[in-house]
Amino acid sequence: MGAVLVTERLGRRFGGIVALRDVSLEIAPGERRAIIGPNGAGKTTLFNVISGELRPTSGEVRLGDHAVTGLPAHRIARLGLARTFQRNNLLLRLTALENVRLALQARTDDTRKVFTPVVRLTHLRDEARALLARMGLDGRDGVPARALSYGEQRQLEVALALAARPQVLLLDEPTSGMSPAETARMTALLSRLERDQTVVVIEHDMDVVFALADRITVLHLGEVLASGTPEAVRADARVQDIYLGAGTPEHP
């Protein structure tokens, strides 16, 4: 089976600043790929280009059989890509269940059933509860999103992304700002996701990276410095130099 996500010589400039240069990736169906690198390496820019938030300056992006280079974000999402962001994008006054149910409605024809009371769409309620349970939020369905802990809000963000049933799920710093206990919980929940979804994650916490990733790609100054298994990347002298320079010698 071919790659589910491909970038070919992807580039992005902001005026005279090169944010991405010739970034080529091939990610297999069901793979867990981590994208790591120092601050300013181009990681979030890469996600923004892949997901259609930014147009590339050069290169191509393919999602499955579809060429998606330069398509708007909503069209790429419809073709099977979902992502989370570093900052929460929740409807804070709505409950956890209502947030997920709205995400499910956006995916289905139920958005057109404007005269059907939402309480009668029981299949959406049941699916929403299943997604909440999948992300460790069972029993929290009636809690407003603003009343959830920070870690629970991040879990809810992933549940919203999963509601789209994506082929590829992009997670941008899913454990950022979390306590050690919250980080461990999120890592365990992500590790249990079914392999029918490919997961690409930007992450600074190397314990999380090595717990989740099948393969790791290291970006540095907008370019791919190294790519391979966790063991190969850990042993790469160039990666060790970058992380020593970034002040994280405990995680080469």
N, C-alpha and C positions, 0 to 999 in steps of 0.2 A: 504494500500500500504506500502511496506517495505521501509527501509531506502535507500537513494540513495548513501550515503557515510558512510562507517563504518571503524573505526580503532579498532583493538582488541589488547590490551596490547602492544601497540607499544613502542619500545625502540630503542634508538640510543646512542651509545658511540663513543667518540673520544679519543682513548687510555683509560686513566683512568678517563676521564671526562664523566659523565652521562648527556647527553643533554635532553633525553626523557626517562621516566620510566613509563611503564604500562599505556600509554595514550589510553583510550577507549572512542570513540565517536560514536554516532548514529545520523545522520543528515537526516531529512525527506525531501522528494521532495518539492521544493518551499520554504523551510525554509531560514530564514536569521539568520545565526549564527555568533556571534562575538567571537573572541579569544583574550583575554586580559591577561595582566600580566606584571610585571616589566621587565626592560631590562635584558636579559639573562635567561628569563623564559623558552625558547625553542620554541617560537611561529614560527619563520621563519624556524627553523629546522623541525618542524612539517609539515609545508607547503612543504619543500624540500623533505621530505620523501613521503608524500602523492602524490606529483606530479612526483616522479621518479627522481628528481635531486640527491637524496641520497638514498642508500639502507638502510633499517632498520637493526639494529642489532638483533632485535627480534620482534615478533608480526606480524599482518596481516593488509592489507588494501584491502577493497572491494569497487568497484565503480559500483553501480547497481548490476547486476548479475555476474560481472566479478571480479575474484581475481586478483589484480594488484600488489601484493607485489613484490617489486624488479624489476618490468618491467621498461624499459627505458622510459624517459619522452615522447618521440614522440609516443610511443605505447599507453601510458595512455591518451595522448591528443586525439588520434584517437578514443578512447573509450568514450570520452565525458567530458574531464576535461580541463579547461583553467585557466591560472593565469596571474596576473600582478606582477611586482616586485617593490621593493622600488626605484630602479633607472630605468629611462626610457630606453626602448629598441626600439627606433624609428629609421627609416631611415631618417635622418634629412634633407637630400637634396631633398627628394621626397615630394610631396604635401600630405596634409592630405588625399585626395581622393586616391592617388596612394598607400599610406601606407595601407589603408583599402582594396583596391582592390587586392593588393598582398596577404593579409591575406585570402581573399575570394578565390583567385585562389588556394592557398595552400590546401583549404578544398575540392575543387571540381576537377573534371576531366579536367577543363580548363587549368591546369598546363601542360597537354600533348599537347595542341593545339599550338605548338611552331611556326607554320607558319601562325597563325591567328593574324592579327594586333589587339592589345589589344583594340583599339578604336571601333572595331566591336563587342566586347563582352559587349553589352549595358546592359545586365541584371546584370553584375557585377558592372558596373558604377551606375546603379540605386539602387542596394542593398547597395553599399558603401555609397551613399548619404543618404539613409535611416538610416544607422547605425550612420553616423555623426550627423544627425538631432536628433536621439535618445539620443545621448550624448552631445547635446547642441552645436554642431559645424556646424549647417546649415549655409550656406553662407561662410564657411571657407574652403571649399573643395579644392580650388586652391592655398591655402597658403602653402608654404613649412613648414614642421614640425619645422624646426629650427626657423622660424619666429613667431610661435605661442607662446603665453604666457606660463609660467610654468603650470598654472592651465589647460590651453587648451591642453597642451601636455599630462597631466595626463588623461584628458578626452579621448584623442585620444588613449591612451594605453588601456583603458577599451573598446573602440570601436573595437580595434584590437582583444581583447580577445573574444568579443561577436561575431566576424565574424566566429569563429569556431562553433557557435551554441552549446555551451557546455551544458551538463546536470548540471555540477557543475562549478561555477566560484569562484576561489580563488583570493582575493584581498589583497595584502600585503601593508599595510599602504597607502591606496589610497589618503589620504589627507595630507601626510607628507610634510612639507615644504611650505604648502599653507598659503596664507593670510586668515583672517577670512571670507572675502567675497568669495574667491575661495572655501574654505571649505564648506560654506553654499550652494554654487552652486553644488558642487560635491555631497553633501549629498542629496540634492533635486533630482538630476538626478538619483542617485542610488536607492532612495526610490521609484522611478517610474518604475524601471525595472519590467518586467512581471514575474509572479510567475512560469512560465515554466522553469525558471532557478533558481537553488539553489545557494545561495550566502554565502560564508564563508569569513569573513573579519577579518584581524588583524588590530587593530586600538588602538592608545593611547588616542585619543581625546574622552573623555567620553560623551560629548554632541553628537558626531557622533554615538557612540555605542548605546546610549539609543534612538536615533532617528531612527536607522535602525533595531536593533536586535529583533528577536522573542525570542531567547535564547542566553545566554552568557556562555562561558566556560572560567574559570580562570586557567591559568597555573602559577605554582610557582616552581622554581628549577626543571623543567622538568616533573612535575607531575600535574594531575588535582586536583586543590584545591577545586573548586566549579563549579557547572554547573546547570543552571536553568533559569527561567524567569528573565528579568531585575530587577523586583521588589525583587525577592528572593535573587539575587546576591548582589544587593545594600544593603540589610539588613544583609548580612552575616558578622558576626563579624570578621572572619578570613580574609575576603577580605578587610574589613576596616583597619585591622591592617597592611596588606601588602601595601596598597596604602598610608596609613599614613607614613609607613616606607620609601616609595618611594618618599615622598615629595609632594603628591597630595591630601591633606585632603579635598579639596573642592569637590572631586569626590570619595566618598567611594565605 
